[in-house]
Amino acid sequence: ENEALRISWQELNAEAVLKDNRYQAQIGFVMDENNRIKANASGLLGDNANIDGLVSMHFNQLHWLELFAPVQDVKGNLSGEMRISGKLDNPDVRGQLNLNQASLSSEDAGISLDNIGITIDARSDGTIFINGKLFSEGKALVLEGYADRSQLFPWPIALTIKGEDILLLNIPEAIVPVDPDIHILLANQLAPVRGKS
C-alpha cells in the first residue's frame, strides 16, 4: 500500500490589491530556508496593461512534484529567478531557471532517470532557450528548444528530443527501448509532433 505524501511548510501567503487600474500582488510559499518560492508583481490594467514582476525560487527537496505526476523518488535542485516586465500581452522575460542533479523513478514503467539537468535561459536579447539532458540506464536523452518571442504571448515553443536506445518500458510483460528523434511545436494551443521513436 502506498504511503501518503506529506508536505510541511513554514509559511504560505498571498496578497493582492486593486485600486483604480493599478494592481499589486505577491505570493510566497516557504517550506524551510532551503525550499521556497516567492513572486510579486505590479502594474496597470486596461488599454495600457503592463506588468513589473519578479519570481524567485530555490528547492533542494522535490518530492512535492510527485503530487503532479505519476513518478516516485523525485530528487534534485531547482533554483532561479525570472524578471517579467513590459506590456501584459507580450512581456519581456529575463532570467534563468535550473534543474540539476535530479532523478526520479516510475514504478508503473519500471524505469529510473538520473543525472537530470534542464536550463531555461531567458536572455536580454529576447531569446529564450531550453536545454537539458537526462540519463536512462546510462543512455543520454537530449532536449533542445526555444520560445519565439517575435510573436504574441503565449509564445510558440519548438522542442527537439533525441536519444538512442532509451529504455521506455521495463516490466515483466515488455522491455521497450526506443531511439527518439522527435520535434514538437507548441503554438496556439496545438502541438504538432513529427519524428521517429
Disulfide bonds with the S-S distance in Angstrom:
none
